Amino acid sequence: MAAVLERSFIEICGFERETLPRFREVTVNLEVAALPGGQKFPDSAGAFHYEESGKLLSVTSNRFIHWSTSGDTVQLVEQSLDTNLLNNAVRLKFIHCTVLPGGVAIQETLNNVIILVCTNQTVHRLVLPHPSRMYRSELVTELHMQSVFTDVGKLSLQDSAHSAIIPSSAGLTGSPFTSTAWLSQSGEAHYAVVPPTGGIMVVTLPSHNTPGPVAVLELRRSSMMQRLSGWMPSAMMRGDHSPADLVSSLCVRELEEDSFIFALCQDHKLRMWSVREQACLLEADMLDYMPACRGVKRLSGQGHRLRLAFSASTGLCVCVYLSVPQRGQFTVLQLIATDNQRYSLDHISTLFSSQETLVDFSLTSSDIWAVWVDESNSSVVKYINFEHNTAGQWNQVFVQPPPEEEVHIGVDQDPRETYLEVLFSPLRFTASAIVKALQIFRRGSERISEVSWEGLKKEVTLAVESELQSSLTEFEFSQEEYRQLQVEFWSRFYSCCLQYQEVQSEPLSLTVNPSTGLVCLLRKGFVSFLLPCFAVDHLYLSYDEYLSSEEDTPLTEDAELGRDVLQLVQCVRAISDAISGEMAYEMEKALEHLQSPERAAELILEHLLSNDSENVIEDIQNKLQDIRNPAAAMMVLLRELDLETDSEPAAEGPVTPGHSLNVRINLSQVMGSSSAVSLVCQAVCHMTMTRALFCRDLLILQKLYLRFGDNVFLGGGAQLLQLQQDLIPRSSHLLSSYHLLKHISQSPASSVPVDILDAHLQHLTVLELSDSPSLSSHRSVLSPQTVVELVYQTVARKMMVSQIFSQQHADALLPWSHITSSLVHLLAQLLWPNNPGFQFPECLMANCQYTQLQEYVRLIGPWCQVNVGSRRFMMGQCYLANGEGQKALQCFQEAATEVEKEEFLLRLTGSEEEESASTPRLQYYNKVLRLLEDVGLPELVIQLASLAITEAANDVNSQAALRTRIFKHHLDLGHNSEAYEALTQNPDCSMQLDCLRQLVVVLCERSQLHDLVQFPYVNLHDEVVSIIESRARGLDLLAHNYYELLYAFHINRHNYRKAGTVMFELGMRLGREVRTRQGLQKQVNCYLSALTCLRLIRPEYAWIVQPASGAVYERPGASPKRNSDGEFSSEPVRRQVDILELKDLEKEYILSRSRLTLAQHHPPSAAIAGSASAEEMVALLVQTGLFDSALSVCQTFDLNLTSVYESLTFKCIKLQFGGEESQNEAWSWLAANQLSSVVNTKESSATDEAWRLLASYLDRYPSSNGRHHRCVINKLLSHGVPLPDWLLKSYKAVDAASLLRLFLNFDLLEAAAELVLEFIDALLGRGHQYYGIQRPLSATSSSVWLPYTSIDQLLQTLETQTNSTIYKKVRDKLDDYHRLVEQTTKRRLIAP
C-alpha cells in the first residue's frame, strides 16, 4: 500500500556528515583600496537550478549550484543528486572588496554557465563551460563527473574580460546597499547597484567574447515618464532624494528584448525601470494593499523584500514582503501590459505571517516559501498557496530541531560511549562542527585536516580524556566520582559542539526549483532538503494548534473517523509530552535488551500516574471520552504505520526494460550521488525515529485505555477485548520493528580491508547467488556510511527507481515530491522485517558487515517470524566469519528446517549446478558443505555430512556423494580408520573405487603404510591390489614405494608367492629403468626378498610367473587403443607364460649381485650393467679385475672359464713386465678378490699375488683334460713369457701330452725334448708321480701310452734342424722304452 502524504514537508539535512568540504581557493585582486567605513553586510546565500534539471535524459538532471557570501568571499558549490561531481567547490576572495547583498547571479546559455558577482567596488564575470558541452554524449555512465568549476583556476579573473572596477566617474561616493545582476539576451553582463545617494546605477560589461569599455547608466526618478495629464516633476522628482527613497530590494526580468528592474524602496513603493528606455515605467504604493496601515508610512522599509516569478500560465508575478512590526505581509501582484508600453499591477492575494523575523522567501508560480527566525533563534519554514488559500493557513514544514541540550545517561551506561554515540549519529552534527569544537577544546594547539569519521572519533576521545586526566589532582577516586568527572568533561565538549552546530545551522536562504519542485534550505554550514511528509508523521509532529484546527485527515475518508483519529493523536501527543528522559530511556533499554515493550509501557504508565502533578492523565481521559470509536481510529493509525506488503520487490536487473538504452542508463543513475544516498537514508532514519516514538506513545495510551476500561470505551467489553488481544500486540510489534529500523539506520558500516573482502567474496561464490550484491565502488572516501546507506547504494536504489519509473514516460519530468517520498517509503519497506524480501541481510553478508548483521539478527529474533531460517543461516555466516565454527554449524542445522518455506533459502538451493539432489534440503546441505569446505573446516563438514545422510535415506546418489565427502575430510585430517570406514559404507562402486585409490595414494605419500596394510579390505582385496599395481607400474620407481607397499600387503596376508612376484618384477624394472648404483642395490635386495619368499613355500609351490617384459601393462578399465588409421588394434598376441623356479631366481640374484659389485668398484659401469647378460657381465667383471665375481657368474650359468683365465693371465704378464705404477694399480683389483690365506715369510709383490691368485683359481676350479691350464700356458707362450715352474709342474700332472703339443706349437724343441725324456722316465717308473701316472710300466700294471704323433713331429723337427745331440738322446730314450715295453709285453703273454 502506498504511503499517504500530507501537505506538510520535513527538513532532512543533506550534509554528508563524514566529509569536510574541500574548497579550492581563488583570489581576485584588482588592486583597489578598501573603502573607508568598512560597511558590513549580513551573510547571504542563493541557488541556481539548470533549466533542464528536471529532465531525465539531461546531463544536468537533479543538478544545481548554490552559493553563500560572507564579507569579501563567495563560496560556490555545484551539487548533483544523481552523480558525484569532482572539483565542485570553489571559494572566491575579492581583495579589499565586500560582496553586496544580491550580488551573485548565475545564468546559463547554450554553451556556458556564467556567474556574475558584484562587490562594492568591482564587478566580475566567470564564463564556465556548460555541462552539456563537457559531456556531449547522451550516455553518461561514469560514477563521477567533472563539475563546471573544474577549470576555474585556469581563468584569469583579473583580465578585463572577467572583471572591472566600477568607474569613479559614476559618482559612487560610498558603498552600495544592495544589488542585482543579470545577463541580457545579447550576452552583456549588467550589474544594478544602489548607491547611498539613491537611484540605481547599472554597470554593463560587453559580451565576454567582445572587447569593449565598461558602460555605466544611472536611473533616476527625474526620468520617469509623465503618465498623468498635467503632471509636472517636482524638486524631489528632479533628483532631490530623501532616505525613504532608497531601494531596499531589487529584482530584474528580461521581457520583450528589454530589461525591467523592479525596485522596492524604503518609502514602501514599488517602481519598475526600463533599462532600454532609462525610465521608470511603473510606480505603486504597497501600503494601498495593506489594511489598517495607519502609522506604517512613517516606518522605514529596510526590511522589505521583493521576488519575481514567471510562468507561461500566469505571466510575471511580483511578491512584495512588507516588513512591519508584529505583522508581516506578503502581497502577490501580477504585471499587466497595456497599450503604448503602459503597465499596471493586478492584485492576486495578500497573505499575513506571524511576527518572526523573515530571513528569506521564494516565489513560485503558485506558492510562497518563507523562512523565519523566532525569538529563540530557531528556524521556522512555511509555505502557502497564494491562489487557492482563502483561509490564509500556512502549511507546516518540520525543520530539523537542534540536538538535545543535555544527553541523558542511564545508570548502566558509560558516559563516553553515550556521548560518542550521540555526537556521531546521523541527523545531529556535521563533521566541520565537531572539528571546530575539537580545535577550541584543545585550545587550537594543532590543526585537524583530512581525518576520517572513525579517526575523528578517536581524536575526540583522546582530547576529552586528556583534559580529564590533566585535571585530576588526586590519585584515588571512587567509581561514582570518576563517572561524574567523565560526565562533566564530556558535557563541556558536547556544549562546544552544540554552539558550532548552531552557527552552522543559521538559515540564509530558501530556494525552489520551478521544474521539479525541489526545495532547499541554505544554511550557513550545509544545505538541507525539504521532503514531503507522510500523513501519519505529520499528525505526530504537528503543533497542537494545527491539530486542533484540522478537521480531517487523508488517512481516512470517513469524516467522523477522521475526527476520532485527530483526537486520538492529540492524546498520543499529550502522552509524549509527559514522558521524561528517564522513562524514555527505560523503553529504549527494554527494546535493546529484547524485553517486552508492553511491560515497559506499563512501567512508564505507572510512573505517569504516580507523578501526574499537572493532571495530564485527567486531561487525556476527558479527551478519550470524546472519541466515538477508539478501536477503529487505532486501526487506521496501525494500518498506516505498518509497512508490511505482500509483494516482494523485484530483484535488481535491467532498469525498466521497456525503455531505450540511454533511458535505462540515465535511470540507473537517478538519486545515486553520495548526497542523495545520505539524504534518502537520513529521511528513513528520521521517519523511523518519529514512528518509533509514535508507536511507544500509542502503546502507552492503549495501556491507559485498559486501565480506564468501560469509563472511556463506549463500545464496552468487545472493544476492550479487541484492544487487548489485537491492537496492543500489533502496536508492540510495530514498536519493535521501528526500533530495529532506527537502530540499523544509525549503525555505521565497517571499513573492510580489500584483501579480507576479496577472500570473503571468494567464499561467497560457493553459494552461487548470482544476484548477490557486490561492494559499491563509490562508497565514501573518508569513512564508513551507515549500513542502510550501504544497502541503498548497492542493492536498493536501482531496484526502487526501476519500480518508480516503470510506468513513466522517458520525457517526463522528475517530480521531487513523488521521487523522494517513493524512495523513502520503498526503502523502509525493503528494510521492514515482516516483508518477505531478504535483500538487507544478504547485502550485509556480501559486504562483510558481520557485526551489524549479528546485531540485526539478535534484535529481530524474539518477535519476527518471517525468514526465520534465512536469519539463522546469516547468523551461521557471522559465526563463520568470527571463527566460531560449532555455533555456525548449529545455525546452519536450524536453518535447514525452513529450506522449503523461504525464498532466500530456495534460491540458495536452486542454483546447484551439480547433479541435483532429491530434495531441496539435501541441496541446501550440499551448499553449506561446500561453504564449510571453502572456509576450511573439515570437522564441521564431517558432522554436517553425517547429519545429511539421515536425510538421504532413499537417495543412493546423495548418500554416495556424502560418504565420499566424509571419507575425503577424514583422510585429510589423518583419521585413517574413519576414512576407511566411510569408504566401505559408500554404496556407489565407482565412487568407492575412487576413494580407495585416493586412500592408497595419500597414505603412501604420508608413509602411513602400516595403516594401509592392516585394513581388512573386505570384498575389496583385488581392487586394492589392482590399484597398487597400477600405481606401481605407472610411477617413478625411486620416488614412490608402491612395490614395497604391495610386497608388505601380500606378506601381511601370507601370500608369499605374490610377494615374491612383486619383488621380482621390481627387480626387473630396476635393472631396465634405474641404471645407478642405488638401483642395482635395490635390485639385489628385491631378488633376495623374492628368494626368501619362495623358500617359505613348500617346494612344489615354490615358483612364480615371470612378469611381462617392458613397461606396458594392461590396466583394468583402460579404453581400447586405435592404430594410425583410426581402427581398433587387433588383439595382442598371447605371449608364452614363463615359469620361474627357485634356481632361476638364484641365478638372477647372483647376476644382480655381480652387477652391484661391478658398480661399486667401477661406478661408470652401472649405466651398462643393469641389463647386461651373464656373458656380458663376465667380460665386464674381468675387465675390472673382479675375477671372483666373474667366476661365480660362470659357475652359476655354466659358462666357459677361459675368458676369466685369459684375462687374469694377461694381467699377470702386464704386472711382470710393468713398472711401479702398474704394481700400485694392481693392488686395488687384487684386494677385490679373495686370495687364499698363505703365510709368507717375506713381503710379496703385486705380481706375486697375481700369480698366486691365478694358481688358486686353477686349483679351485679344476677342468677336464687341463683345459684351464692349457688356456693359461697358451696365453703365456703366445706372449713369449716363460712358464712358471708351478704351472709346468701342475700341468704335467694333468696332461703332459697337451703340454708337449703346446711346446711344439711354439717351437720350444728343447723343452719338448726334455719333456719327452722326463715323461718316458716317468712311464718307466722314475718320477711317475709328477705326471699323474698311478702305476708305471710293469707286467702287472695297466697299459701305458705315449703321444707318438707329437714325439714323431719332435724327432722329425730335430732331425731336420741338425740338433743331433738332442735328437740322439730322444731317440735313444725312445728305443730304451720300446725295448722295455717289448719285454714287458712278452712277460704278460707268458704269464698264466
Disulfide bonds with the S-S distance in Angstrom:
none
